[in-house]
């Protein structure tokens, strides 16, 4: 048996949560492998909307085990709130949710450091969600961090105090005014730690190894998007983890030869939240329409997303880096009503036309080159059969498949789990 991967191929917000929820019925284990509560995975079904930040998106299926892997950074306060919010829905979290002992903990002082760092950058800020993600990964790579397994140790309080003392010294060195009451923040933190202790804390790499030996089907759930990868994204306007396929190996402890299908998700257009280059960004009425019709506001922060035409140069890059084997196109319904659609198929870069993502895609270096396609006007949200979709949309899909050289297996026509058309 193999581990299938589910990855976002743009700057995040592609709709991974919905698709994981749809696919979960075919898997025994859903395993989140990177990122933290800066992710907001939105699920809609039975007239209800749920937003998950840390818990994997298969949690509403009682037959699936959900694992928070070692590559994830966990804010116990946010996780406790997620747990409390799920209480009315008869989800057996104590049975269904497993947490890796090797996952790192986000402390209250990590969030304070995040805010201080971003404030100090001024106009050069990267657009952090201010959830403490970056500082936590910095402690991880700096070998200072606290992990979930540490809460089982008798000296956890002392380890915590040593690290927070260091953080407060760092805060004092920032020339910014960050007001905080650490004692109040710590009260919530340690209450949440007690909640965390009530769950099954496991050596997740061994658990997954044995699960594979037993023939269990595993889906690895990514967070953020490929273009936010710390190595391959639009650095420095990126997240702090590896969001591409390689991140699943280090974030779960699975071997590369255990990977099966690599499923890539992308929107029928492009969005980005926060700062950073965005070659196909639209500042006109079309961009405004995409934002409003697509409800392009962050599930975690509520921030307005920037919108633009589909960028095939960037998308092809993401497909190549992760070895994507099949594609899922989200939000096709948002494109209904446009006479003409544009797709960026190449860049003008330093006087030459190129079809690969260069080192620097800042506005002054890159001009998108567009191919135009005919739009459609039909409402797609009630369509269940691919053959009943407008011919113009089927032509759009065929064009993308030819350019990307990977099949598009699913087209989403709305936020609900039922608005998902499999070809």
C-alpha positions as CSV (number, residue, x, y, z in Angstrom):
1,X,0.0,0.0,0.0
2,X,1.0,3.6,-0.5
3,X,0.4,7.0,1.0
4,X,-1.5,9.4,-1.3
5,X,-0.8,13.1,-1.0
6,X,-3.2,16.0,-1.2
7,X,-1.4,19.3,-2.0
8,X,-2.4,22.9,-2.8
9,X,-0.6,24.1,-5.9
10,X,-1.0,27.9,-5.6
11,X,-0.6,30.4,-2.7
12,X,-3.0,28.5,-0.5
13,X,-6.7,28.7,0.0
14,X,-7.3,26.3,-2.9
15,X,-10.0,24.3,-1.1
16,X,-8.0,21.4,0.3
17,X,-10.3,20.9,3.3
18,X,-13.4,20.3,1.1
19,X,-11.6,17.8,-1.0
20,X,-10.1,15.9,1.9
21,X,-13.6,15.7,3.4
22,X,-14.9,14.3,0.0
23,X,-12.0,11.8,-0.4
24,X,-12.0,10.6,3.3
25,X,-14.5,7.8,2.7
26,X,-11.8,6.1,0.6
27,X,-9.2,6.2,3.3
28,X,-8.5,4.7,6.8
29,X,-6.2,7.5,8.0
30,X,-6.0,11.2,7.2
31,X,-2.6,12.7,8.3
32,X,-1.7,16.4,8.4
33,X,2.0,16.8,7.7
34,X,3.0,20.5,8.0
35,X,2.0,24.0,8.9
36,X,0.0,25.2,11.9
37,X,-3.2,27.1,12.7
38,X,-2.3,29.6,10.0
39,X,-4.3,27.1,7.8
40,X,-8.0,27.5,7.6
41,X,-9.7,24.4,6.0
42,X,-13.4,25.1,5.3
43,X,-15.9,22.3,5.0
44,X,-19.6,22.7,4.1
45,X,-22.2,19.9,4.3
46,X,-25.8,19.4,5.6
47,X,-26.3,23.2,5.6
48,X,-23.4,23.7,8.1
49,X,-20.0,25.4,7.6
50,X,-16.9,24.3,9.6
51,X,-13.5,25.8,9.7
52,X,-10.6,23.6,10.9
53,X,-7.1,25.0,11.7
54,X,-5.1,22.1,13.1
55,X,-7.4,19.0,13.1
56,X,-7.3,17.1,9.8
57,X,-10.3,17.5,7.5
58,X,-11.4,13.9,7.7
59,X,-12.6,14.3,11.3
60,X,-16.3,14.3,10.4
61,X,-16.1,10.7,9.1
62,X,-16.4,8.3,12.0
63,X,-14.6,5.5,10.1
64,X,-11.4,7.5,9.6
65,X,-8.5,8.1,12.0
66,X,-7.1,11.6,11.9
67,X,-3.4,12.2,12.7
68,X,-1.7,15.5,13.5
69,X,1.9,14.7,12.3
70,X,5.3,15.6,13.6
71,X,5.7,18.3,10.9
72,X,2.8,20.3,12.3
73,X,3.2,23.1,14.8
74,X,0.4,23.1,17.4
75,X,-1.0,26.0,19.4
76,X,-2.7,24.2,22.3
77,X,-5.1,27.2,22.8
78,X,-6.4,27.1,19.3
79,X,-6.6,23.3,19.2
80,X,-8.6,23.4,22.4
81,X,-11.0,25.9,20.8
82,X,-11.4,23.6,17.8
83,X,-12.1,20.7,20.1
84,X,-14.7,22.7,22.0
85,X,-16.3,23.8,18.8
86,X,-16.7,20.2,17.6
87,X,-18.5,19.2,20.8
88,X,-22.1,19.7,19.5
89,X,-21.4,17.4,16.5
90,X,-20.9,14.0,18.2
91,X,-17.4,13.7,16.8
92,X,-15.5,11.1,18.9
93,X,-12.3,13.0,19.1
94,X,-10.7,10.9,21.9
95,X,-11.0,7.9,19.6
96,X,-10.5,9.5,16.1
97,X,-7.7,12.0,16.8
98,X,-4.1,11.1,17.3
99,X,-1.3,13.6,17.9
100,X,2.4,13.0,17.2
101,X,4.7,13.5,20.2
102,X,7.3,15.0,17.8
103,X,5.0,17.9,16.8
104,X,6.3,21.3,18.1
105,X,4.3,23.5,20.4
106,X,3.5,27.2,19.7
107,X,3.9,29.1,23.0
108,X,2.2,32.5,23.8
109,X,5.6,34.2,23.4
110,X,5.9,32.8,19.9
111,X,2.9,34.8,18.9
112,X,4.3,37.9,20.6
113,X,7.6,37.5,18.7
114,X,5.7,37.1,15.5
115,X,3.9,40.4,16.1
116,X,7.0,42.2,17.1
117,X,9.0,40.9,14.1
118,X,6.2,41.9,11.6
119,X,5.8,45.3,13.2
120,X,9.5,46.0,13.0
121,X,9.6,45.2,9.3
122,X,7.2,48.1,8.6
123,X,6.4,48.3,4.8
124,X,8.6,45.3,4.2
125,X,6.3,43.0,6.2
126,X,5.7,39.6,4.7
127,X,2.0,39.3,5.6
128,X,2.3,36.9,8.6
129,X,-1.0,35.6,10.1
130,X,0.6,36.4,13.5
131,X,-0.1,33.0,14.8
132,X,3.5,32.4,16.0
133,X,4.2,29.9,13.2
134,X,7.5,31.4,12.0
135,X,9.1,31.8,15.5
136,X,8.1,28.2,16.4
137,X,9.7,26.8,13.3
138,X,12.8,28.9,14.1
139,X,13.0,27.4,17.5
140,X,12.5,24.0,15.9
141,X,15.5,24.4,13.5
142,X,17.4,26.2,16.2
143,X,17.0,23.2,18.5
144,X,15.3,25.2,21.2
145,X,11.7,24.1,20.7
146,X,9.2,22.3,22.9
147,X,7.4,19.3,21.5
148,X,4.1,17.6,22.4
149,X,6.0,14.7,24.0
150,X,7.6,17.1,26.5
151,X,4.3,17.7,28.2
152,X,4.6,14.2,29.6
153,X,7.9,15.0,31.3
154,X,8.2,16.0,34.9
155,X,10.3,19.0,34.1
156,X,8.0,20.5,31.4
157,X,7.3,23.6,33.4
158,X,11.0,24.4,33.8
159,X,11.6,23.7,30.1
160,X,8.8,26.1,29.3
161,X,10.1,28.8,31.6
162,X,13.6,28.5,30.1
163,X,12.3,29.1,26.6
164,X,9.9,31.9,27.5
165,X,12.6,33.7,29.4
166,X,14.7,33.6,26.3
167,X,11.8,34.9,24.2
168,X,11.2,37.8,26.6
169,X,14.8,38.8,26.2
170,X,14.3,38.8,22.4
171,X,11.2,40.9,22.7
172,X,13.0,43.5,24.6
173,X,15.5,43.8,21.7
174,X,12.8,44.8,19.2
175,X,12.3,48.5,18.9
176,X,8.5,48.2,18.9
177,X,5.8,48.6,21.5
178,X,4.1,45.2,22.1
179,X,1.8,45.3,25.1
180,X,1.1,41.9,26.7
181,X,0.1,40.2,29.9
182,X,2.1,37.0,29.9
183,X,0.5,35.6,33.1
184,X,-3.0,35.9,31.5
185,X,-1.8,34.3,28.3
186,X,-0.1,31.5,30.2
187,X,-3.3,30.7,32.1
188,X,-5.1,29.8,28.9
189,X,-2.0,28.0,27.6
190,X,-1.7,25.6,30.6
191,X,-5.4,24.9,30.6
192,X,-5.1,23.9,27.0
193,X,-2.1,21.7,27.8
194,X,-4.2,19.8,30.2
195,X,-6.8,19.2,27.4
196,X,-4.0,18.0,25.1
197,X,-2.9,15.4,27.7
198,X,-6.3,13.8,27.4
199,X,-5.7,12.7,23.8
200,X,-3.8,9.9,22.3
201,X,-0.2,11.0,22.0
202,X,1.7,8.6,19.7
203,X,5.0,7.9,18.0
204,X,3.4,8.7,14.7
205,X,6.2,7.5,12.3
206,X,6.0,4.0,13.9
207,X,2.2,4.1,13.8
208,X,2.1,4.9,10.1
209,X,4.8,2.3,9.3
210,X,2.7,-0.4,10.9
211,X,-0.5,1.0,9.3
212,X,1.1,0.6,5.9
213,X,2.2,-2.9,6.7
214,X,-1.4,-3.7,7.6
215,X,-2.6,-2.4,4.2
216,X,-4.3,0.7,5.6
217,X,-5.1,3.4,3.1
218,X,-3.5,6.8,4.1
219,X,-4.1,10.3,2.8
220,X,-1.6,13.0,3.7
221,X,-3.2,16.4,3.9
222,X,-1.1,19.5,3.1
223,X,-1.7,23.0,4.3
224,X,-1.0,26.4,2.7
225,X,0.2,26.1,-0.9
226,X,3.2,25.0,-3.0
227,X,4.1,28.6,-3.9
228,X,4.4,29.3,-0.2
229,X,7.0,26.5,0.3
230,X,10.0,27.7,2.3
231,X,12.4,26.5,-0.4
232,X,10.4,26.6,-3.6
233,X,7.9,29.4,-2.9
234,X,8.1,33.1,-3.6
235,X,10.7,33.7,-0.9
236,X,10.7,35.6,1.5
237,X,6.9,35.9,1.2
238,X,6.4,32.3,2.1
239,X,5.4,30.1,5.1
240,X,7.9,28.4,7.3
241,X,7.4,24.7,6.3
242,X,7.8,22.6,3.2
243,X,4.3,22.5,1.5
244,X,5.4,20.4,-1.5
245,X,5.4,16.6,-1.7
246,X,8.8,16.3,0.0
247,X,7.3,17.8,3.1
248,X,5.0,14.8,3.6
249,X,8.1,12.5,4.0
250,X,9.7,14.7,6.7
251,X,6.4,15.8,8.2
252,X,5.1,12.2,8.8
253,X,8.2,10.0,8.7
254,X,7.2,8.1,5.6
255,X,9.8,7.0,3.0
256,X,9.7,8.5,-0.5
257,X,9.0,5.1,-2.0
258,X,5.8,4.9,0.0
259,X,4.2,7.7,-1.8
260,X,1.4,6.8,-4.3
261,X,-0.8,9.3,-6.0
262,X,0.1,13.0,-5.7
263,X,-3.2,14.9,-6.0
264,X,-2.9,18.6,-6.7
265,X,-5.6,21.2,-6.1
266,X,-5.9,24.5,-7.8
267,X,-8.5,27.2,-8.3
268,X,-9.8,28.0,-11.8
269,X,-8.2,31.4,-11.2
270,X,-5.5,32.6,-8.8
271,X,-5.6,34.2,-5.4
272,X,-3.0,35.3,-2.9
273,X,-3.4,36.6,0.7
274,X,-0.8,38.8,2.3
275,X,2.3,40.4,0.6
276,X,4.5,39.1,-2.2
277,X,4.7,39.0,-6.0
278,X,1.6,38.1,-8.0
279,X,2.1,38.4,-11.8
280,X,-1.5,37.9,-12.9
281,X,-3.1,40.1,-10.1
282,X,-6.1,42.1,-11.3
283,X,-6.9,45.6,-9.9
284,X,-10.0,46.2,-12.1
285,X,-13.6,45.2,-12.1
286,X,-12.8,41.6,-13.0
287,X,-10.6,41.3,-10.0
288,X,-13.4,42.8,-7.8
289,X,-15.9,40.3,-9.2
290,X,-13.7,37.3,-8.5
291,X,-13.2,38.5,-5.0
292,X,-16.9,39.0,-4.3
293,X,-18.4,36.1,-6.2
294,X,-15.6,33.8,-4.9
295,X,-16.0,35.0,-1.3
296,X,-12.2,35.5,-1.3
297,X,-11.7,36.3,2.4
298,X,-9.4,34.2,4.6
299,X,-10.9,31.5,6.7
300,X,-8.3,32.1,9.5
301,X,-7.8,35.9,9.4
302,X,-10.7,37.2,7.4
303,X,-8.2,39.1,5.2
304,X,-9.3,40.0,1.7
305,X,-7.5,37.8,-0.9
306,X,-5.9,39.3,-3.9
307,X,-7.3,37.8,-7.2
308,X,-6.1,37.3,-10.7
309,X,-6.3,35.1,-13.8
310,X,-5.0,31.6,-13.7
311,X,-1.2,31.5,-13.9
312,X,-0.2,28.3,-15.7
313,X,3.6,29.1,-15.5
314,X,3.4,29.0,-11.7
315,X,1.0,26.1,-11.7
316,X,3.1,24.0,-14.0
317,X,6.1,24.7,-11.7
318,X,4.2,23.4,-8.7
319,X,3.1,20.3,-10.6
320,X,6.7,19.6,-11.6
321,X,8.2,20.1,-8.1
322,X,5.8,17.7,-6.4
323,X,5.4,15.2,-9.2
324,X,1.6,15.7,-9.3
325,X,-0.2,12.7,-10.9
326,X,-3.8,14.1,-11.0
327,X,-5.5,17.4,-10.6
328,X,-8.6,18.8,-9.0
329,X,-9.9,22.2,-10.2
330,X,-11.8,24.2,-7.7
331,X,-14.3,27.1,-8.0
332,X,-15.2,26.7,-11.6
333,X,-18.5,28.2,-10.7
334,X,-16.9,31.6,-9.9
335,X,-15.9,32.0,-13.6
336,X,-19.5,31.9,-14.8
337,X,-20.6,35.2,-16.4
338,X,-17.4,36.3,-18.1
339,X,-17.4,36.7,-21.9
340,X,-13.7,36.1,-22.1
341,X,-11.3,34.2,-19.8
342,X,-7.6,34.8,-19.8
343,X,-4.9,32.3,-18.8
344,X,-1.2,33.2,-18.4
345,X,0.8,30.7,-20.5
346,X,4.2,32.4,-20.4
347,X,6.2,35.4,-19.0
348,X,8.1,38.1,-20.6
349,X,11.3,38.1,-18.4
350,X,14.3,40.3,-19.0
351,X,13.3,40.7,-22.7
352,X,12.6,37.0,-23.4
353,X,9.5,34.9,-23.4
354,X,9.9,32.0,-20.9
355,X,7.5,29.2,-19.7
356,X,9.2,28.4,-16.4
357,X,9.1,30.2,-13.0
358,X,12.3,32.3,-12.7
359,X,14.2,33.2,-9.5
360,X,12.4,36.5,-9.2
361,X,8.9,37.2,-10.3
362,X,8.6,40.7,-8.9
363,X,6.4,43.1,-11.0
364,X,9.4,44.9,-12.5
365,X,10.9,41.7,-13.8
366,X,7.8,39.8,-15.1
367,X,5.0,40.5,-17.5
368,X,2.4,37.8,-18.0
369,X,1.5,36.7,-21.6
370,X,-2.1,35.6,-21.9
371,X,-4.1,33.2,-24.0
372,X,-7.8,34.1,-24.3
373,X,-10.6,31.5,-24.1
374,X,-14.3,31.8,-24.5
375,X,-16.3,32.1,-21.2
376,X,-19.8,30.8,-20.3
377,X,-22.8,32.2,-18.5
378,X,-24.6,29.2,-17.0
379,X,-25.0,28.6,-13.3
380,X,-22.9,25.5,-12.5
381,X,-23.8,25.0,-8.9
382,X,-26.6,22.4,-9.4
383,X,-24.8,20.4,-12.2
384,X,-23.8,16.8,-11.2
385,X,-22.6,15.4,-14.4
386,X,-19.4,16.5,-16.2
387,X,-21.0,16.1,-19.6
388,X,-23.7,18.6,-18.6
389,X,-21.2,21.4,-18.0
390,X,-21.0,24.1,-20.6
391,X,-18.9,23.2,-23.6
392,X,-16.8,26.3,-23.0
393,X,-15.8,25.0,-19.5
394,X,-15.0,21.6,-20.9
395,X,-12.8,23.4,-23.5
396,X,-11.2,25.3,-20.6
397,X,-10.4,22.0,-18.8
398,X,-9.0,20.4,-22.0
399,X,-6.8,23.4,-22.6
400,X,-5.4,23.3,-19.1
401,X,-4.8,19.5,-19.3
402,X,-2.9,19.9,-22.5
403,X,-0.7,22.7,-21.0
404,X,-0.1,20.9,-17.7
405,X,0.2,17.4,-19.1
406,X,-1.7,16.0,-16.1
407,X,-5.3,14.9,-16.1
408,X,-8.0,17.0,-14.3
409,X,-10.0,14.3,-12.5
410,X,-12.4,16.5,-10.5
411,X,-14.2,19.8,-11.1
412,X,-15.7,21.6,-8.1
413,X,-18.8,23.8,-8.7
414,X,-19.5,25.1,-5.2
415,X,-18.4,24.9,-1.6
416,X,-20.6,22.0,-0.5
417,X,-19.2,18.5,-0.5
418,X,-22.1,17.5,-2.9
419,X,-21.0,20.1,-5.5
420,X,-18.1,18.0,-6.7
421,X,-18.0,16.5,-10.1
422,X,-15.8,13.5,-10.8
423,X,-14.9,12.8,-14.4
